Amino acid sequence: MLKAGARVTVGAPVLAPELREWAKQGRITWHAGAYQANWLDQTWLVIAATRSRPLNARIAGDGHARQRLVNVVDDPALSSFQVPALIDRSPLLVAISGGGTAPMLVRRLRERIERLLDPALGSLPQLVHRYRARIHARRRFHASSTPGSVRMAPLARAQNQLATAQACGSVILVGAGPGNPDLLTLRALRALNEADVILHDALISEPILDLARPDAERIAVGKRGGAMHTPQASIHALLLEHARAGKRVVRLKGGDPFVFGRGGEELQYLREHGIAYEVVPGISAALACAAYSGVPLTHRDCAQSVRLVTAHCQQSLNTLDWSDLARERQTLAIYMGVSQLDELARQLLAHGRAAATPFALIENGSLPQQRTLTGTLHELPALATRHAIQAPALLILGEVAAQANASHWYGELLGATPPSFTLASPLADAA
């Protein structure tokens, strides 16, 4: 109440030390003693917070008779209004109320929304008010000066955007992680809620797309072997077309934009064409699959390095240094290698990797249908065929992969004795 500028009077027989000090400082007025109805004569809002319900009812009755706003703490039946939970991004305020019936739920909702609203959000209304006469295409200005852009730079930068907001939009390269919406970053979620247009890969799950603005235009630009394929040049052209139309474009990529995601190529293209951009990292498949199968990618006893490798076609395999990859005491995380497992195993064995090297092959990592296949390098192709492992799947090869048999905790474990417990998927019901 003090923060809102109210003149606060506290009526009570005694005051806590902090309130007593405030009364001495003149911050509040103190009515000492037992409650008197005339305390309400010069007030417009009354809060009753005594431990006695009969006394609270009496205060509420006196307040209602004087046509005052009355709140009795934790007693909606006696109240004429409820005090909401506030999210303060002054001058922007968000209030949440459960009608006094569910304070715990309201607190949890406030905590969740608090995390979604960037602290810099409050500076935008002031900026818009200051330049109101100069803003003609307001929607484009709001799209180009979101809380993310203000957070990343001083307010002066947002002011400079006024000059260019009408001319061009912008692009955010967003990593969507392995497909589980729970693994999106907060910044990725904000970007989806700000987007006018979303260009998304084939592996982006529907639950993630459902988090976007309902009116955002969705354009599938996936690359899938043996299916529809969108050339990279066409993706570049779409990014440029929509950004130049003044739109907020999200380029939504599985995993991380800069790990086998051609994010570097798209960033270079945007830079060459003068398009403003931002990059939101995502949880890459190697990190997610390892974590959800209980495999540490490094271990001080047996793996001091991690190698990220792509093996989606014969051409990519021909560029690899097999002798280097076959070294021990390192972990290989091999992306897009399901169709090349025979060649992968043959080359690694031929270049000296031990046949008994453990592997973990994780299909649909972090999703409700996740399966983890374990075994040793020499039996990898046969086991994958026997269990009909399909893309998307990530191969983890190295001594650390043996820990999947003991530490596995999510989804189905194949090729080994299951652990004594399995944690149910948080998405199982929704799926």
N, C-alpha and C positions, 0 to 999 in steps of 0.2 A: 504493500500500500504506500509506503514511504517513497519507494522508487517511482511510483506512478504519480507522485505529487500530492497525495492526500494529506490532510491534517488529521492525525490519528490521536484518538483519546482511548486510553486503556483504563477500564474500571476493574479493580481487584483489591482485596484486603491487603495483599502484599505483592511486591514485584520481585522477579528474578534479578540478580545483580546487573545483568546487561541492560534490562529495561529500566532499572532504577537509574543507571548512568545516563541513559537516553533522556529520561525525564529531567535530570539535572541540566543536561545540555539544551533542553528545550525542543528536542526532536519530537517528543510525544508529550501529551498532557495526561496526568494521572488523576483519576478519581479514586481516592482511597476509601476503603470500607465496603460494607455490604451493598449489593445492587439496589439502585433507586431508579424508578421509572423515568424520572426527569433527566437522567443521563441521556436519554434518546431525543430530547427536545430539539437539540441543535445539530442533529446528525441526519444523514441521508442514507447511510448504509450501516447495518448492524451485523456483527458476527458474534454469536454466543458459543463459548468454548469452555463452559464449566463442566465439572464431573457429575453434576446433578441434572437428570432429565427434567424433573419438575421445575427447577429453576430455569433451565433452557426454554421450556415451554412457556413459562411466564414472560421471559424476555421476548420470545418470538411473538406472543400475543400482544405485548405492549408495542412492539415494532409494527406489527400488521395494523393495529388500531391507528397508528400515526402515519400509515401508508409509507413505511420505510421498506427498503430492500433488506431482507433478513436471510442470513445463512446460519443454520445450526450445524456445527461440525458433525459429520457422520450421521445426520438425521434428516434425510430428504423430506420426510413427511412434515416437518416443522418449518421447512425452508421455502422461501419464495424465489431464490436463485441459488445456483451452484458456482463455486469458484473453480474455474477450469485450470488444467495444467497448461502452462505457457511455454512456448518456444520463442525466445526473444532474439530477433534479428533486427533490432530497432533501426528505422521506424516500422519495419515489418514484424507483425506479431501473429503467431499461429496459436489458437486456443483449442484444447481438446477437453471434452466433458463427457462423462458417463452418466449424467443426471444424479450423481451422488451415490450410485449403486455399485460401482465397480472401480474403486480407486486403484487397485493393483493393476488392472487391465489398462487404465488410463496412463499410469506411470510407465508401463512397458511400451505402450504406443508412443508416448512422448519421447522415450529414449530412442526408439527406432527412427522416428521422424527427425529427431535432433541430429542423428548421424547422417541423414540424407541431405539436410539443408546446410550448405557451406556457410561458415561464419562470415564470409565476405558478402553474403547476400544483402545485408542491410545497407551497403553502400550504393546499391543500384537505384533504389527509389530516389535517393538524394541526387544522384547524377541525372536521372531522367527529369526530375523537377527543374534542375538548374538549366538544362538545355531543351526544355520542352518546346520552346518556340522554334528551335532549329531542327527538331526531329519531325520528319514528314512520313518516312516509311518506318513507323515504330516497330512493326513486327520484325523487320529485318535487323533493326538495332538490337532488340531484345535477344534475337537468336545469336548475334555475334558478340554479345557482351554478357554471357552467362556467368554464374558464380565461379565456374572453373577458370575462365579467363581472368577474372578479377583476382582470384586467389593466386594465380601464377605471376602476377605483375602488379605494380602499384596502380592506384586508381587513375593516375595520369595516363596510363596506357589505355584504359577503358575510354577515357575522354578522346584520345587520339582515334579510337575506332569509330567515333561519330562521323569522321570525314570519309571513311571508306565503307561504312556499314551498308549503304544503299547500293554500292557498286558490286560487291562480291560476297558470297557466303564463305564457308570454311568447311574443313574436313577433319574428323577425328578418327584416327586409326585405333580401334578398340580390340584388345584381346579378350575373347569370351571364355577363355579357359577350356577345360576338357569337355564341357557340355553340361555339367551340373550347375544349375543357377545359383546354388548356395556358394559357389566358389568365385562368383563375379566380384570384382572390387567395387567399392562404393562409387568411385569415379566412373567406372563403366556403367553402373546403374544410372547415375546422373546423366551421362551422355545419351543413353537410350531414351530417357525421359525428355531430353532436349531436341532429339533428332526430328528433322522434317523428312529425311530420306535415309533408309538403311540399306546398304549393299552388303549382303551377307553370304558367307560360304555355305557349302552344301551341308556341312556337319554341324551347323548351328542348330541347337535343339529348339523345338517349339516352346518349351517353358521359358527359355531365355528370350525369344522373340516376343512372347506374351508380356514381358516386362516393359516393352517399349510403349511410347505414346500410341494410343489407339488409332489416331489419325495419321501416323507416320506411314509414308509409302515404303513398302518392302520390295526389294529387287534381289532375286536369287542370282548369284554370280559364281556358283560353285564349279569346282573342277573335280570330277570323279572319273576314274578310269572306266572305260567302256560305257559311259553314260553321257548326258549332256555336259558340254564343256564350254565355258566362257573364256575366250582368249584374253590374255592380260591387257592387250591393247584396247579391247572393248571395255574392260573395267576402268582403265585410265580415262577413256572418253566419257564414260558415265560420271565419274568423279568430277571431271572438269565441267561437264554440262550442267549438273545440278548445283555445283558451287558457284558457277558464274550466274546462275539464276537467283542467287542470293539465299540459297538454302543452307541449312545446317545439316551436313552429311556425315553419317557414321559409317565407316567401313569396318564391318564386324567380322573378325577373323577368329577361327578356332585356335585355342592355345594362346600363344604370344605372337604379336605381329612381326617380331624380328627373329623368330625361330622357325625357319623353313616356311615362312608365311608371305614372302615377297613384299614385306612391309618396306624394306629399304628401297625397292624399285618404285613403289607408289609414292613414297616420300620424295624421292628425287624428281619424279614427274610433277608433283604438286609444286615443288620449289621452283622448277624451271618455268612453270606457268603462273607464278605469282599468287598461288592459292595459300591462304593461311591454314595452318594445320597444327594438330596436337596429337600426341601418342599416349595411349593408356595401356600399360603393360598388362598381360594376363598370365595366369598360371599355365605354364607350358605342360604338354602331355607327359614329358619325362618326370617332372616333379609330381604331378597329380597321380600318375599311374604307380610310381614308386611308393608314394605315401599310402595310397589306397590298397596296395598289396603287401604293405609292411616291409618294404625293401629300402634300406638306406643306400643312397647312391654312392656315398663314400663311407669308409670305415678305416680307422687308424691302423688296424691290423692287416687289412688286405686290399684296400683300394684308396689310393691317394689322389686319383684324378677321375674325371668323368668325360667321356667323349660323346657328343651329340652327332649322330650320323643319319643321313637320309638315304634310303635304298628303294625308292619307288620305281626305278626302271633300270635296265641294263646299262644305260648310258651313265647314270649316277654311280653305279657299282664300279665301272671302269675307271673312274677318277679317284678311287680310294687307295690309300697306301696300306695294303693288307698286312705287310710285315709290321708296321707300326700298330695297327689295330689288334694284332694277335698277341701283343705283349701282355704279360700278366700284371697283376696289382693295379688294374684300372677297370672301370666300369664302362661298358658300351651301352648307350641308350639309342636304339635304332628305330627311327620313324619310318612308317610307310613301307615296311619290309615283308608283309605277309606273303605277297606273291613271289618273293625272291628268297625264301628261306632255304631252299636247296642250295642255291649259289652262295648264300652267306655262310652256311655251315661248311660247304666244300672249301671255300677260299680261306676261312679262318683255320680250319684243320690243316690245310696244305701249307700254311705259313707258320705253323707251330703252336697254335692254341691247343691246349689240352682237351682231349675228347671228353673228359669228365668235368669240364667247366660248367657250372650251374647256369641255368637261364630261368627267367620268368617272362612269360608272354602274356600281356594283359590286354584283353579285348574289352572295348567300351569302358575304359577306365573311369571311375568315379560315378558311373551311371547305375541305375538299379539293376541292369542286366549284365553287370561286370562279371567276367570270368577270368581267372588267373591259372594259366597252365605252367607247371614247373617240370624240370627235368635236367638233362645234361646235353651238351652241345651235339654229341654224335647222334642223339635220338630226336633232336629238335624237329626236322621236317616230318618224320613219321608220326610223332605225337600230335603235331599241329594238324596233320591230315586226319588222324583218327578222331580228333575232337572237333573237326570242322571249324577251326578258328577262322574268323572273317575280319576284314578291315571294318572300322579302325582298330588297330591293335599296335601296341608298342612292345618291342623286345628289349629286355634288360639282360645283358650277358656279363658275367663276372662272378667272382667269389661271393659278393654280397647277395646275389640272387637266391642263394641257398636259404637265406633267412625268411623267404616268403613262406616256406613250409611251417615254420614255427610262429611267425609274427603276423601271418595273414589274418585280416579282421573284417573284410568287406567282400560281399559277393560270393561266388562259387569258386572253390579251389579244386583244380583238376590235376591229376597225376601224382598226388601225394595224399597221405592221411590228413583229413581236415583237422583244424584246431578244435579245441574243446568248446569254443563258443564262436558265434558269428553275430556281429552287430547288425541289426536290421537296418535297411536303407531308409533314410528320412524321406525319400521320394517315393517309396514303394506304394503307399496309399494313393498318392496323387497319380502315379503312373497306372 
